Amino acid sequence: MAERDIFYLWHLEHLGLITRTTGGWASPLWDAAQDADPVTVAIIDSGLDPLHPNLRDALSGPQIDFGPTGTGAVYRDAGKGVADLRQALATSQGDLKALVTDALADLAAHVAGHGINLGQLEQLHDAVQGADNPTAAAQAFADAIGVQPAARPAVVPDFGDIAGKIAALDLGADHNAALTAIAGQMAGGFAQIDLPDPASYFGAHGTACAGLVGGRPPRGHSHTFFSALPYFGVNPFCTIASYATPYSHEIRPVIAALLAAYLGGAQVILMPRGLPDVATRASLPPSPRRLTRIEHHDSSRPETLVHDDQASLPALMQDQTLIEALLLAIAKRRYLILAAGNEGQRHTLAYPATVAGLVDQAVVVAAVTRAGQRASYSSGTPEPAALLHMPSDDAEVLNRDDQRIDIGSFDGSDYNIGGRDTKGLMSGYTPWAPLSLDVRGAYGFAASAQRDVPDYDDGVDIASLYTLFGGTSAAAAQAAGLISLLVQTGRLPATPAGGAMAIVTAMQEAGLHHDYPPDD
């Protein structure tokens, strides 16, 4: 494929997943996948924009955020009128007729973004207005939009036989007890927060990963999402379960998210970013310049610690032991996808892929460029069969082993490299990056003219919907979508076996391409 032929789904063509035709493109695997039962890919990351036009049809349920509470929360983005109505129903105070009218006006302004049957709500509104005692009718109105009084939990996960599923992990009594306690708290219902989901503003990383996994064109919303591209992820027929975890050194939220993904039945679990390696941190020599609450765990001075502080060193070490055991156990039963890391360490991987034995059980993904070279930032050089390699972007590097410089970055600068021999510096650098999805509005990776997340019925600034995305996160996301596609079409077994090499073999049998980088 000549460089001038590059188009916005080049990475799918590079994999051999799609073939361009006169009328668009063809994909036999997609043809098979659309008639099969969808495979669920759980993404444990920053969260994603749940109303992105290329994602909203992909989600299997509400996004769960393990930031506000360690056992999960969901957001209910109700307007003020809807929130006031719920409060009135919960407290038996307020003018229900007026509040239902305000709530209907709220919903009418956002109906395109929520898929609500406005005609039904108008009938229920009229019933409230005509009732002498409007409480029951107002409750029926609230029930029709999925809004419940605060005392009623609305999101209770269906984990099934929790005890049996945890026992099947065969982790031992202590770990079983800890995980059963966490699962039991989640099974009681996720907390409900009456705010817009913050991932709609700040979940750019998770949105981009989800786009590469299973983005798809808007279906049945063309009049609303007129600015959305016919974008496709690797498996546009999978379902996505999103679990948001905070960017912090705490491990407990990730344990809860990983456990929720396993108990929820996700066949593929993607963790596109690393975790803090607490043991490495603990091995550093003491220093008064690094006296954070992680190191300062003097039990004789309890005022220095918050009760049950998950960031104290003993708690972190305990949680690290638990999550390593959980990762190893789940990787034997589900496809667990981990990123190799962007540190450029040629002989190591990012944590938790460094956990002993995990690289043989999980699928650890490194990045290669469109030219088939190892991406300059990609960590890890175990034996080729131990890692899966997926296309991503490149980055500049200049050392004794590798010289790659983007000549285009010098345009308009004070540097003058004219007349110099740049052939050697340019030979390895590849400027192409996969295109993926971005959060709407001004807070994502891509620039936008919108100050905030726009209402869908006002249209969407196309510049805020898409972004170039790279790193081993992009590579791991494509791997998760690809594995789900191969499972969904019967080319991989539902239970993993054979590691990365089995996936490469399945790719080859399906007519797909896999790049091994040349030896360093």
N, C-alpha and C positions, 0 to 999 in steps of 0.2 A: 504494500500500500504506500503510494507516494505521499510525502508530507503535505502536498497541496490538497490531498483528498481527505484530510482530517475533518471530521465533523463532531458534533457535540456528544455523540455516544461512541467515540472512537475506542474507548476501553472495552466496550462490549464486543465490538468488531475485532479488537485485538485478541480477545479470548476465543473468538470463533463462535460466539453465542448468537450473533446476528449476521446476516449476509444481506447487503444492500441489493435491492431489485429496482426495476423501473418504477414500480408504484410505491416504494418505501423500503421495507426490509422484511426478511423472513427469518424465522427461528423455529425449527422443528421441536426443540425442547419446550419452548413456550406453548406451542400448539398442544403438546402432551400435558403440560402442567395445568393449563386452564380447565381441563376436564377432570383433574384429580383433586382429591381432598387437600386443602392447603396445609402446608407445614408452618408451624408457628416459630418465628425467630424472636427470642427475647433479647432486648438490647439493654445492657446495664451501662449507663453513661450519664451524660449531663441532663437527660431529658430532651424532648423534641417538641417542635411546634405542632400540636395536635390538629390544628385547623389549616395546615399548609395544604393547598389544593392538590398537590401530588402525593399527599400522605393520608389525608383524612379517611379515604376508603380502605386504607391498609391496616388500620389499628383494630386489634381484636377486642379492646375494652378501654376503660379509662387509664390514663397514665398514672402510675403510682410514684410518689415522691418520698424518698426516705431521708430527706433533709430535715423537714420540720419535726418529724418524729421517727424514732428508730424502727417503728413497726408500720410505717407507711401512711401517707395522706393522699387524698384526692382533692382537686380544686373544682368548685362549682362557680363558673363564671356567670353568675346571675347579675342582671342590672339592678340598680337600686330599688326599682319598683318590685321586682321579684323577691329580692332579699327582704324588703319591708313586709311583703305579704307573708313570707315564711315566718318572720318574727311574730307577726300578729297571730298567726295560727298557733304558734308554739306558746304564746303568752295569753291568748284569749283577750287581747287588747288591740283596739284600732278599728277604724271604719273599713270593714272588709269590702264593701261595694266600691269605695273610692280606690282602695289599694289594688283590687283586681283590675280596675280600669287603668291604673298606672302601670301595672305589670304587663297588661296587654300591649300598651304603647311601647314599653321597653322591648318586648319580644318582637313586635312588628318591625322595629328598627334593626334587629339583628337576626331575623328569621332565616335569611339566606345562609348565615354562618352556623346555624344550629340544626337545620333540618326539621323544624317544628311545623306541625300541621296547624296553620294559622286559622283556617276555617273552623276546625273543631274547637279551638280556643275561643273564637268569637261566639259560638253557640253556648259554650259554658259560661262565658262572660255575661251573656244575656240572661241565662238562668240565675246567676247571682243577683243581677239587678232586679229581677222580678220576684225574688224570694223574700218572705217576711223575716225569716231567720236564715241569713245567708251562709252560715258556717259550713254546713255540709256541701253546699254548692261551691263555695270558695275552696274547700279542700279538694273537691273533684277537679277544679281548675288547676290547683297546684299539682295534683297527682298526674294530670295530663302532660305536664312539662317536666316530670321527673323531679319535682321539688318537694321535699318532705320537711315537716317540722324538725327543728334541730335535734330533738330527742330521739328521732328515728334514724338508725344507721341505714344509709342507702347503698353502701358498697361493701358487701361481705364476700370475700373471695371463696371460690369453690375449689378447695384444695383436696377434697375427697378424704381418703384414709391417711391422715397425717402420720399417725403412729406407724402404720405399715410402710409407708413410703420412706420415712426416716430410718426405720429399722433395716430396710433393704439396702441402705447405704453401707451398712456394716462398719460403723465407725467406733463402736465401743460405747459403754454405758455413759461415761462422762459427756462425750460429745453428743450422744443421742439426747441426753437430758437437756443440755444447753439449747440444741436446735429445736427440740420439742417445745420448750418454753417460748422461744421466739416465734415459732409457727403458731402456737396457741394464742399469743397476743394478736398476731395478724389475723387469725381466723375469726376473732371477735368483731372485726370490721375495721376498715381503714378510716382514719380521722377525716373529717370533712372541713375544708377551709373555703370560706366564701370570698374568694379572690380570683382574679384571672391567673391562669397557670403561669408562673414566672418563666417556665421553659419556652413560652411563646416569645419571650424577649431575649432570653440569655442561653437558650439551649441550641446554639448554632452547631456545636460539635456533634451532638446527638442527632440533630436534624440532618446534617450532611451524611452521617453514617447510615441513618435509616433510609435516606434517598438512594444510596448505592445498594443497599440490601434489597429494598422492595418498593421504590417509588413507582408511580403509575399515573397515566393521564387522568384528569378528573372525569368521572362518569356521571352523566346526567346533570351536570352543573355548568354546561358550556355558556349559558346566558350570564352566569355569575362570575365564573373564573375565566373571563375572556382573555386574560393576559398570561395564562399558564401555558407552558410548553407541553407537548406530548412527550413527557419525560418518562423514562423507564429505568428502574433498577435492574439488578441482575435477575431477580425473581419477582416480577410484578404480580405474581399470583400467590405469593405467600401471605401470611398475616404477621403483624408485628405487635409484640407486647413490650411496652416501654417502661423501664424502671429507672427513675432518676436518683442518682446518689451525689452527695456534695463533693466539691473539690476540697478535700481536707485530708488530714492524716488519720482520721478515724476509720476503723475497719468494720465496726458493727453495722453501719448502714449497708455496706456491700454484702456482708453475710446475709442480712435480711433479704436484700434484693435477689441474691443468688438462690437463696432457699425458696423465695416466692416463685422465681422462674422455674425451678425444678418441680415444686409442688403443683404449679399451674399447668404443667405438662408440656412446656416448650421443648421441641425436639432439638433445636439449635439455640445455643446461648452465646451471645457475642459480648465480649468485654474489650472494647477497642482502645482503652487507655489503661495504664499501669496502676499499681497500688504502691503505697509507701512501704519500703522494706524496713520494718521497725527493728529487726534484729541487727541490721547493718548500722542503723542509727544508734542503737544501744551499745554497740561495740566501740564507738568513738570514745576517746579519752575524755574525762570530765573537763569542762571548761566554764569558767564564770561568765564568759561571753555568750554561752548557749544555755543559760539556766532558765529554760522554758518550763511550763508545767508538765511537759513530757518527762523530763529528767528529774524534776523536783517532786519526789514522792515520799518525803519524810513523814512517816506515820505519826511521829511525835509532834508534828505541826499540822494538825488537821485543817487549820484555817487556810492553808495554802491550796487546798484541793476542793473542788466542787464535789458534792456527794455523787458517787457513782460516775465520776468523771471518766469518760471513755478515752480521753487523751492522756491519761496518766500512763506511765511506762508499764507497770504491771498489767493494767487492763489491756493495753495494746499488745503486749507479748502474748497474753492469753488468747486474745482475738486472732492474732496471727497464726497461732497453732491451730485454732479451730478452722479458719478459712482455708489453710493449706490442706488440711484433711478433707474438708468439704469439696474443694476443687478437684483433688485427686479422685474422690469417690464419684462425683458427678461426671467427670471426664470419661469414666468407664461406661457410663450409661446414656449420656447425651453428647451431642457434638458441641464441645466447648472450644470457642475460637478466641485466641489471645493474640495481641499484637507483639511483634518482636521488639519494638521500641525504636525511638528516633534519636538515640544517643550516639549513633555511629560507632558503637563498640563492636569490632569485627569478631570478637571471640566470646562475647557474652550476650545475654538477652535481658530485656527489662523484666523486673519483678511484676507479676508472680510467675512468669514463664520459667524463671530460674529455679523454682521449687523442684527438688529432686524427684525425678521420674515424670514430671508433668509434661515435658516436651515429647515424651513417648506416648502419652495418653491423650492430651489435648491436641488441638490443631494450632500451631504457632505460625504466624504469617509474617513474612518479610516482604519488602517492597522492591520491585524492579521497575525500571523506566520503560517507556515505550520502545526504546532501542534494545531492550533485553539486558541492560546492564544493572548491576545492583545499585539501587538508589543510594546516593552518597551518605545519607543520614541513617540508613537502615542498619540496625544492630543484628548480630548473630551470624556466625558461620559454622554451625554444626554440619554434620554430613548432609548433603543435599536432600536426601530422602527424609530427613527429620523435620524440615521446614517446608511449608507451602509458600510459593512466591506468586504475588498478584501485582498487576500493573498499578503504578502510582506516579507521582511527580518526581522531580529530581531537585537537587540543591547544589549550590556551589561548594567546592572544596579545593583547597590548595595545600598539599603537603607532599612529602617525598614519595608517597605511594600513589597519589591520585591528584590530578590537576583538571578541574572542571570549572570554567568561568563562563558566565552568561554575558556575552559581549553586548547584548542589548541593554544590560543594566548600566552600561557606561554612557549611553546616549544622554546628552545634555549635562554631563558631569564635567568636572575639571580635569579628568584623566584624558590623556592623549595617547591612545595605543595605536594610532595610525602608523603604518610602515613597519610595524613589528610582526613577527611571525606568531600568529595566534592559532595556527592550525592545530597544534598539539593541545592548546587550552580548550579549544572548542570541540574537539573530536568526541568527547564523552558526554558533554552536557546536553540534556534533552528538555526542552522548555514545555512539553505538553503535560497537562494535569487532567485528571478526570473531572467532569462537571457533575456537581451534585446540588442538593437543595440547601437553602438557607432560611433562617427565621425571617419572617416578614418584618418590614420596618427598618429602623435605623441601627439596631443593635447586633446585627449579624456580621459575618465575614465580609459581605459585599456592600458596597456603597448604595445608598438609597436616598431618594428625594423625600421619602415619608419620614415625618418626625416620630411616628409611633406606629403600632400595629394597626393597619387600616381595617375598617369594616369591609366585609366582602361585597356588600351591595354597592359599595363605592368603587369597586375595582381594586386591583392590586398593582403596585409599581413593580414591573417585571424585574427591575434591577435588584429588588430585594428578595426575590424568590430563588435565585440560583447563584452558585459560587463555584470557583475552582477549589478543589479539595485534594489534599495529599497526605503524605506520611504513611506510616504503617497502620494508622487508623483506617485510612481509605482502603488499603490493601486487605486488612482484616474484615472490613465491612463487605467488600466484594466476595471474599471467601465465604462469609456467612450466607450471603444470598445464593452463591453457587452451590454450596453444600445442601441448602434447603431445596434448591431446584433439582439436584440429583436425587435426593431422597424422595421428593414429591413425584418424580417421574420413574421411580423404581430402579434407578441406576446405582444407588447406594442403599445399604440396609438401614432400617430405622435406628438400630443400635450400632454405634461406631465400632469398627474393627480394622486394624491395619494401619492406623495413623495417617500421616500426610501422603504416604506412598499409595495407599488405597484410593485416596481422592484423586491423585494424579492419574492413576490407572483408569478410574471411572471417567475422568475428563477425556482421556485419550479414546476410550471406547465410544464416547458420545460425540467424537469429532471435534472436541475443543482443544485449545492450545495451552500449553504451560511452559513458562520460561524458567530455565535454570540459569542463574547468572554465570558468566565465565569464571573460572578459577582466578582468585586474586594472586 
